């Protein structure tokens, strides 16, 4: 990948009506601000992007919000921006910047809520740990890959998973008892199948844990493939278990699981589609269904991230270019998506979206406008209602509400 292509991906976004619902059968079985006072185990640590179930009482008072950026971009941030948000109104107030972390374009929190992790999206890639109680940077570790753009924490809290767009590889790092990172135990580069149409090589874009906990899945835009690995939870090593291919040129970017654990939804960046996938927890095998519309019409648009509500009834897709959020009804226990509508995101180039811990708010980080939009999520109908004017944050590429 040339330096010019690398720059274009980061700062410009290198990207190459109601749709009929498509059902998919299951796979065959045989094939600081202060951190939260009582940090829950957060599904966003695993990178599954499934919204939490709503409790009877939403959290009260200001809640922490961390914002990722590109520090080396013109007009970019100075580090990880810190803020708070009101869980009732969605209003955001900035509180400062956590410095000492370069190009923190994607963020994740440890399941115990005490440590924040960030990628350092540079050609010489690294991942960094930050203790939230005193905002101390616990150190960085090389990923061995170029341009890490996604990371997640295994639900057991012992392993950090990272994906590298530039080199098309994935890595595993141990997490010690303090939350700090140790030297990586695994690095795998996607050497096959060959790159898809218009791609020069593999581009790993996401690395997440499956709902069974024993399998981890890597989504690679460059090879049009989702790779399933078995994670050795003692050694931190990977063994490939399965591969699933999209249609050529789809450019898969982001995968999220339905709470039932048997279905997942795949956002395809290049051809502007989504797909329902069947998942077999026993084998880790993923089966990708037919491509479906994002509702963006003839506009040039590229899906970024897809979320599913904690009750499994609705899914939301961020569309860059169309600058909207698509809402789907999830039907047939997760086997079908039905397109409902699109809502303007109120910013330019929504790179990433996230739910608040109670699932009542949805945050969208808009890269080109340098803003974060907030929406109230209706639990019954899944409708989105703007919480007000977007919050300004330089080159906002990730929002992590705690």
Legacy VTK file of the C-alpha trace (Angstrom):
# vtk DataFile Version 3.0
C-alpha trace
ASCII
DATASET POLYDATA
POINTS 402 float
0.000 0.000 0.000
1.576 3.297 -1.069
1.948 6.289 1.231
-0.474 8.210 -0.988
-3.118 5.480 -0.652
-2.528 5.406 3.102
-3.072 9.154 3.421
-6.191 9.012 1.287
-7.725 6.260 3.412
-7.212 8.119 6.656
-8.065 11.689 5.829
-10.309 11.549 2.786
-11.840 8.105 3.208
-10.351 5.731 0.632
-13.378 3.845 -0.664
-13.855 2.446 -3.750
-36.997 3.051 -0.780
-37.606 -0.289 1.213
-35.618 -3.312 0.110
-37.105 -6.766 0.021
-36.325 -8.620 3.243
-34.010 -11.616 2.885
-34.114 -14.508 5.328
-31.146 -16.778 5.965
-31.198 -20.227 7.561
-28.818 -21.145 10.335
-25.542 -22.903 9.580
-25.474 -26.668 9.809
-24.293 -27.864 13.205
-21.732 -30.238 11.807
-19.860 -27.985 9.527
-11.102 11.141 33.113
-13.488 12.243 33.801
-13.999 9.587 36.395
-14.891 6.113 35.205
-18.296 4.719 36.172
-18.622 4.103 39.901
-19.689 0.497 39.298
-18.300 -0.373 35.855
-20.344 -3.110 34.194
-19.066 -5.686 31.790
-19.444 -3.731 28.569
-20.265 -5.497 25.277
-18.484 -2.680 23.456
-15.176 -3.933 24.841
-15.567 -7.033 22.694
-16.328 -4.950 19.627
-19.593 -6.779 18.981
-21.489 -3.472 18.902
-24.662 -4.996 20.288
-26.521 -2.531 22.472
-27.027 -3.419 26.131
-30.432 -4.356 27.461
-32.179 -1.397 29.029
-32.611 -1.518 32.781
-35.462 -0.093 34.822
-33.399 2.934 35.812
-31.033 4.722 33.430
-27.710 5.956 34.850
-27.950 9.428 36.318
-25.607 12.414 36.226
-22.721 13.130 33.847
-21.236 10.079 32.175
-17.741 9.750 30.635
-17.235 10.041 26.884
-13.940 9.462 25.063
-13.322 10.592 21.491
-10.746 9.266 19.032
-9.078 11.352 16.328
-6.066 11.609 14.017
-3.420 13.703 15.762
-1.232 13.865 12.639
-4.024 15.184 10.396
-4.319 18.876 9.561
-6.777 20.266 12.064
-6.770 17.026 14.020
-6.919 16.537 17.761
-4.155 16.549 20.362
-4.938 13.104 21.745
-7.986 11.318 23.124
-10.590 13.983 23.835
-12.423 13.629 27.149
-15.991 14.768 27.711
-19.146 14.025 29.649
-22.681 13.522 28.432
-26.029 13.809 30.167
-27.711 10.409 29.982
-31.179 12.013 29.933
-30.659 14.826 27.415
-27.641 13.550 25.461
-25.892 16.910 25.835
-22.081 16.687 25.629
-19.600 18.923 27.443
-15.867 18.795 26.751
-13.528 18.348 29.710
-10.052 18.145 28.170
-7.622 15.974 26.238
-5.709 12.887 27.241
-2.336 13.436 25.589
0.502 11.029 24.912
-1.448 8.816 22.492
-0.767 9.334 18.776
-3.486 8.896 16.126
-5.973 7.144 18.455
-8.526 6.432 15.723
-10.367 3.618 17.503
-11.051 3.050 21.193
-12.272 0.198 23.402
-12.688 -0.279 27.150
-11.739 -3.274 29.279
-14.749 -5.286 30.521
-14.042 -4.084 34.070
-14.281 -0.453 32.911
-10.916 0.557 34.379
-8.628 0.650 31.323
-9.021 2.324 27.948
-7.282 0.989 24.848
-6.485 2.866 21.641
-4.937 1.984 18.321
-2.097 4.156 17.076
-3.083 4.198 13.400
0.316 4.751 11.848
2.483 2.842 9.421
4.473 1.563 12.390
1.353 0.424 14.206
0.906 0.184 17.957
-1.756 -0.167 20.646
-1.827 1.846 23.874
-3.388 1.282 27.307
-4.588 4.120 29.572
-5.678 3.734 33.196
-8.859 5.746 33.583
-8.719 6.436 37.327
-5.741 8.799 36.962
-5.441 9.016 33.132
-2.003 7.439 33.256
-0.701 6.006 29.990
0.372 2.472 30.883
2.446 2.088 27.743
2.252 1.054 24.103
3.107 -2.136 22.270
3.938 -2.670 18.623
1.260 -4.551 16.717
3.698 -5.739 14.066
1.290 -4.456 11.427
0.698 -1.213 9.530
-2.220 1.070 10.214
-4.163 -0.612 13.041
-7.724 0.683 12.672
-9.750 -1.474 15.076
-9.293 -3.196 18.403
-11.431 -5.083 20.902
-11.007 -6.875 24.213
-11.825 -10.554 24.578
-14.696 -10.954 27.102
-12.387 -12.714 29.563
-10.338 -9.520 29.780
-6.979 -11.211 29.156
-6.453 -10.540 25.432
-6.494 -7.477 23.199
-7.315 -8.074 19.523
-6.272 -5.602 16.811
-6.775 -5.358 13.033
-4.352 -3.616 10.659
-5.689 -2.069 7.483
-2.316 -1.275 5.921
-0.764 -4.738 6.220
-3.937 -6.863 6.226
-3.013 -8.568 9.484
-4.411 -9.214 12.958
-2.606 -9.406 16.296
-3.174 -10.596 19.853
-1.675 -8.935 22.944
-1.882 -10.212 26.542
-3.417 -7.872 29.137
-1.890 -8.105 32.617
-3.679 -7.690 35.959
-3.112 -3.925 35.934
-4.678 -3.524 32.497
-1.316 -2.893 30.822
-0.344 -4.652 27.601
2.400 -7.230 27.167
4.283 -8.179 23.993
2.060 -9.708 21.346
1.628 -13.452 21.254
0.310 -13.689 17.696
0.419 -11.944 14.326
-1.361 -13.371 11.275
-1.312 -11.778 7.810
-4.098 -12.578 5.346
-2.221 -13.964 2.348
-5.176 -15.715 0.669
-7.512 -15.467 -1.136
-6.183 -12.905 -3.634
-7.319 -9.288 -3.291
-10.778 -8.444 -4.576
-11.556 -6.141 -7.527
-9.891 -2.747 -7.154
-7.822 -3.816 -4.140
-4.028 -4.000 -3.995
-3.820 -6.341 -1.015
-5.488 -7.483 2.198
-7.001 -4.788 4.466
-8.096 -6.156 7.838
-10.712 -3.754 9.196
-12.128 -5.410 12.316
-11.212 -8.147 14.802
-13.925 -9.274 17.232
-14.949 -12.139 19.472
-17.856 -14.349 18.457
-20.769 -14.835 20.873
-19.430 -18.261 21.875
-16.212 -16.677 23.204
-13.925 -19.317 21.736
-13.804 -17.958 18.191
-12.564 -14.565 16.980
-13.465 -13.159 13.580
-11.430 -10.874 11.317
-13.194 -8.855 8.621
-10.922 -8.113 5.655
-12.038 -5.513 3.096
-9.197 -6.257 0.696
-9.821 -9.993 0.291
-13.650 -9.879 0.540
-13.367 -12.409 3.351
-14.304 -12.916 6.997
-11.783 -15.211 8.706
-12.698 -17.226 11.810
-9.933 -18.228 14.219
-9.902 -20.299 17.371
-8.233 -18.345 20.159
-6.092 -20.363 22.569
-7.009 -18.580 25.781
-3.896 -19.831 27.562
-1.264 -19.090 24.918
-2.936 -16.230 23.028
-2.393 -17.916 19.649
-4.729 -18.265 16.681
-5.717 -21.262 14.558
-7.799 -20.657 11.455
-11.155 -22.440 11.647
-13.140 -21.163 8.662
-13.445 -18.534 5.940
-16.528 -16.872 4.510
-16.459 -14.898 1.266
-18.656 -12.014 0.199
-19.488 -11.403 -3.445
-16.415 -10.031 -5.293
-15.815 -6.333 -4.678
-18.173 -6.009 -1.703
-15.393 -4.763 0.575
-16.632 -6.025 3.976
-15.813 -3.613 6.782
-17.790 -4.259 9.952
-19.630 -7.205 11.525
-22.007 -7.214 14.488
-23.862 -10.088 16.137
-27.519 -10.417 17.035
-28.002 -10.997 20.801
-29.316 -14.500 20.047
-25.830 -15.481 18.834
-26.908 -17.322 15.669
-26.945 -14.397 13.221
-24.727 -11.455 12.401
-24.905 -8.446 10.076
-22.122 -7.378 7.755
-21.596 -3.838 6.422
-19.930 -3.837 2.994
-18.035 -0.595 2.447
-17.226 -0.723 -1.244
-20.496 -1.833 -2.861
-22.776 -0.016 -0.363
-24.680 -3.063 0.919
-25.388 -5.060 4.056
-25.798 -8.822 4.430
-27.375 -11.127 6.985
-24.989 -13.895 8.056
-25.746 -17.203 9.764
-23.287 -18.179 12.513
-22.594 -21.612 13.977
-21.150 -21.142 17.500
-19.790 -24.686 17.566
-17.569 -24.427 14.524
-17.284 -20.647 14.226
-18.489 -20.953 10.643
-20.094 -17.845 9.160
-22.336 -18.009 6.101
-22.887 -14.701 4.299
-26.296 -14.096 2.730
-27.387 -11.973 -0.192
-26.461 -8.304 -0.399
-29.228 -5.907 0.660
-29.862 -2.203 0.153
-28.727 0.473 2.572
-31.478 2.823 1.449
-29.052 5.426 0.126
-30.313 5.290 -3.461
-27.988 6.561 -6.190
-25.825 8.599 -3.810
-22.150 7.699 -3.563
-22.037 6.246 -0.097
-19.970 3.778 1.901
-21.265 1.982 5.012
-19.058 2.324 8.056
-20.513 0.490 11.040
-23.641 -1.419 11.997
-25.203 -1.764 15.471
-27.978 -3.940 16.904
-30.115 -2.985 19.887
-29.856 -5.053 23.043
-33.371 -6.399 22.589
-32.409 -7.555 19.091
-35.303 -5.734 17.404
-33.545 -2.978 15.430
-30.266 -2.382 13.609
-28.624 0.896 12.549
-26.071 1.510 9.817
-23.838 4.584 9.421
-23.544 5.768 5.803
-20.595 7.941 4.764
-21.353 10.088 1.723
-25.120 9.864 2.112
-24.438 11.094 5.671
-27.292 9.191 7.200
-28.242 6.421 9.586
-30.267 3.571 8.118
-32.796 1.880 10.402
-33.709 -1.788 9.956
-36.289 -3.948 11.685
-34.727 -7.255 12.757
-37.147 -10.109 12.151
-37.378 -13.918 12.292
-35.274 -14.119 15.475
-32.404 -12.353 13.721
-32.517 -14.087 10.342
-33.951 -11.136 8.435
-33.374 -7.380 8.082
-36.184 -5.169 6.789
-35.185 -1.662 5.727
-37.362 0.976 7.401
-35.879 4.410 6.687
-32.814 6.668 6.733
-32.267 9.637 9.046
-29.812 12.504 8.387
-26.870 12.160 10.753
-26.386 15.918 11.113
-22.706 15.768 10.166
-20.306 14.820 7.394
-18.867 11.299 6.983
-20.117 9.294 10.007
-17.114 7.044 10.587
-18.332 5.197 13.700
-21.451 4.820 15.855
-21.969 3.570 19.417
-24.729 3.079 21.978
-24.656 4.481 25.504
-24.467 1.713 28.156
-28.238 1.767 28.699
-28.957 1.730 24.952
-31.032 4.917 25.164
-28.603 7.090 23.158
-26.742 6.594 19.890
-23.532 8.559 19.203
-22.145 9.169 15.695
-18.566 10.402 15.122
-18.503 12.496 11.951
-14.943 12.601 10.591
-15.072 15.385 7.979
-17.271 17.826 9.913
-15.384 17.182 13.165
-18.561 16.648 15.168
-20.362 14.075 17.290
-24.112 13.725 16.791
-26.348 12.232 19.500
-29.761 10.610 19.051
-32.409 9.338 21.458
-33.319 5.734 20.584
-36.982 4.800 20.984
-37.079 1.397 22.644
-40.442 0.367 21.218
-40.280 1.612 17.631
-36.536 2.015 17.164
-36.951 5.597 15.951
-34.095 8.091 16.235
-34.619 11.625 17.549
-31.842 14.212 17.517
-30.612 15.268 20.949
-29.647 18.714 19.667
-26.722 20.422 17.976
-23.705 18.169 17.363
-20.671 18.521 19.624
-17.513 19.871 17.963
-14.443 17.618 18.184
-11.524 17.809 15.682
-11.515 15.001 13.093
-13.918 12.916 15.188
-13.499 9.282 14.128
-14.605 7.367 17.252
-16.992 8.035 20.145
-16.916 5.769 23.202
-19.611 6.569 25.807
-19.244 4.826 29.186
LINES 3 405
16 0 1 2 3 4 5 6 7 8 9 10 11 12 13 14 15
15 16 17 18 19 20 21 22 23 24 25 26 27 28 29 30
371 31 32 33 34 35 36 37 38 39 40 41 42 43 44 45 46 47 48 49 50 51 52 53 54 55 56 57 58 59 60 61 62 63 64 65 66 67 68 69 70 71 72 73 74 75 76 77 78 79 80 81 82 83 84 85 86 87 88 89 90 91 92 93 94 95 96 97 98 99 100 101 102 103 104 105 106 107 108 109 110 111 112 113 114 115 116 117 118 119 120 121 122 123 124 125 126 127 128 129 130 131 132 133 134 135 136 137 138 139 140 141 142 143 144 145 146 147 148 149 150 151 152 153 154 155 156 157 158 159 160 161 162 163 164 165 166 167 168 169 170 171 172 173 174 175 176 177 178 179 180 181 182 183 184 185 186 187 188 189 190 191 192 193 194 195 196 197 198 199 200 201 202 203 204 205 206 207 208 209 210 211 212 213 214 215 216 217 218 219 220 221 222 223 224 225 226 227 228 229 230 231 232 233 234 235 236 237 238 239 240 241 242 243 244 245 246 247 248 249 250 251 252 253 254 255 256 257 258 259 260 261 262 263 264 265 266 267 268 269 270 271 272 273 274 275 276 277 278 279 280 281 282 283 284 285 286 287 288 289 290 291 292 293 294 295 296 297 298 299 300 301 302 303 304 305 306 307 308 309 310 311 312 313 314 315 316 317 318 319 320 321 322 323 324 325 326 327 328 329 330 331 332 333 334 335 336 337 338 339 340 341 342 343 344 345 346 347 348 349 350 351 352 353 354 355 356 357 358 359 360 361 362 363 364 365 366 367 368 369 370 371 372 373 374 375 376 377 378 379 380 381 382 383 384 385 386 387 388 389 390 391 392 393 394 395 396 397 398 399 400 401
